[in-house]
Structure formats: C-alpha cells, structure tokens
Amino acid sequence: MFSSQTPQTETSQSILEALQRLIDVVAKLRSPEEGCPWDLVQTPETLIPYIIEEAYEVAHAIRSGERDAIAEELGDLLLQVVLQAQIASEYNHFTLEEVASGIAEKLIRRHPHVFSNVNVESIEQVRQNWEQIKAAEKGETPEQTQRLSRKLQRYARTLPPLMAGAKISKKAAAAGLEWENIESVWEKFNEELAEFHEALATEDKEHQQAELGDLLFTLVNIARWYDLDSSAALEGTNQRIVRRIELIEAFADRPLNDYSLEELDRLWDRAKAKLASAPKEDIV
C-alpha cells in the first residue's frame, strides 16, 4: 500500500498542531467533568441538522468567493467531523484516526493511475475505474451498479430532497419513464393536487405527507419539462422573502407583531415594489 515518504515540513507540523488543538478542544467540550452542557447532550443524530447546515454554508461561502468566509465555514464543517468522531470514540465505535485513515486508503485505492501503474487517457476512464473499484469493494458486479434503481437510491439517500427529486426525474425520463407531452404532466399535477386536498380532509398525517410529496415531485417534473432548476428557483424565492422582510423591518417603527395584518400587507407591498425597482446587483 502506498505510503508517503515526504519529509515533514514546518508547515505540515503546524497543521498537525492546529488539528490536534481542535481535537483537544472538542474532547474537553465533551468531558463529563469540565465540558459544556450543550455539547454533552448531543448525539450523532441530533447533530445531523448542523452537518447539513454547515455544508450549505460552505457552499454559499464558496459561491461568494470571500476567502475569510470560506475558511470560517470550512472550520465549522470540520468541527462537525471531529465532534462526530469524538462521540463515536466515547462509545468505542470508531476514532478520528480511523476516519482519516479510511478515506486516505480509499482515495489511494480508487486512484490507481496516480498511486499505481494504471494508465488513463481521459476523465471518463478515471470515472469508469472509480465505479469498477467501488463495485468490487462492495462485492457488487458492474451490472448491479448500472441498474437504474441503484443510481436512484444513491440520489435519494445522499442529496437534498429537492435536488434528489430533480436527478431522479431526469434519470427516470432518460430511461423511458416519461410523459408524452407537457399537457400530460399538467394533468398529473392537477390529479396530485386533488389527492392532496382529499388527504388534508383526513386526520392521517402520514397520508398527507405522502400526497404532498407526490405533488412536489410533479412540480419538479414540470420544472424539468420547462428546463428550470427547482432548487435554484426555491433558493431565489427564499432570498427574496428574506430581503422583503429585511425591508419591512427597516420601514417599521415598532415590533412587527404590533402591526395589524392589513398594515403588514401594506409594508409587504411597499418592500416588494422597492425591490422590483432596484438594480439587480443591489438585490443580490
């Protein structure tokens, strides 16, 4: 197995010291005697929302291009990795050393064109080798990994729901699971909307959730037919809503819950009009 023979430099030593300091800080936060009450009650499951949130904040910082923000958000995400490993080690499940060693070994195995004598001539060959090695590691045949359901399972398991829905919709359509025309998709939407209304008339929350999911997935399909990005669309709406509320707060001279609904509607319209007339670069 490949092992680096690169001499440890002063820079790499400082990196190791910084990582060890973070590890020590997290261990103290989890210490029953000296730790933080909030950190002590956390479990791998309760930390899931923070992992997702920090990953999104890293992506936002990268898009912004602000180096200080990127570094800060990467630190927050790294904290989640170290914290998960710390909790796991307390229960003798695995350690941070195993996490780091495992991913390093995986990268070496899946890059034989870098760490071994395999020759590749294109990025596509790199991808194919990666998939073949991954299948072998999991005891699967190449045919199994190429099954449509296997790919869709991966999207559903690993991507945010809206993004996964778009991927699943696109791949299923490419395999022939597609409507004949956009009118048929709209008919499906109206059908799902009616079923959602019917579900809301019951007290079965599980059924209501299922019908809401079907309705949302149909909207994702409509977006695909019109070559629209569902995730980008919702992200844009979220940003506009927040911007409008920021303006409403700027216009207000007292707490918002002191206003009547009619007054808030007028403030909302005022904020919406101001944003509509503002240059695009001032809105972003």
ABEGO torsion letter per residue (X at the ends): XBBBABBBBAAAAAAAAAAAAAAAAAAAAABAAABBAAAAABBAAAAAAAAAAAAAAAAAAAAAGBAAAAAAAAAAAAAAAAAAAAAAAAAGABBAAAAAAAAAAAAAAABAAAABABBBABAAAAAAAAAAAAAAAAGBBAAAAABAAAAAAAAAAABBAAAAAAAAAAAAAAAGBBBABAAAAAAAAAAAAAAAAAAAABABAAAAAAAAAAAAAAAAAAAAAAGBBAAAAAAAAAAAAAAAAAAAAAABABBAAABBAAAAAAAAAAAAAAAAABBAAAAX
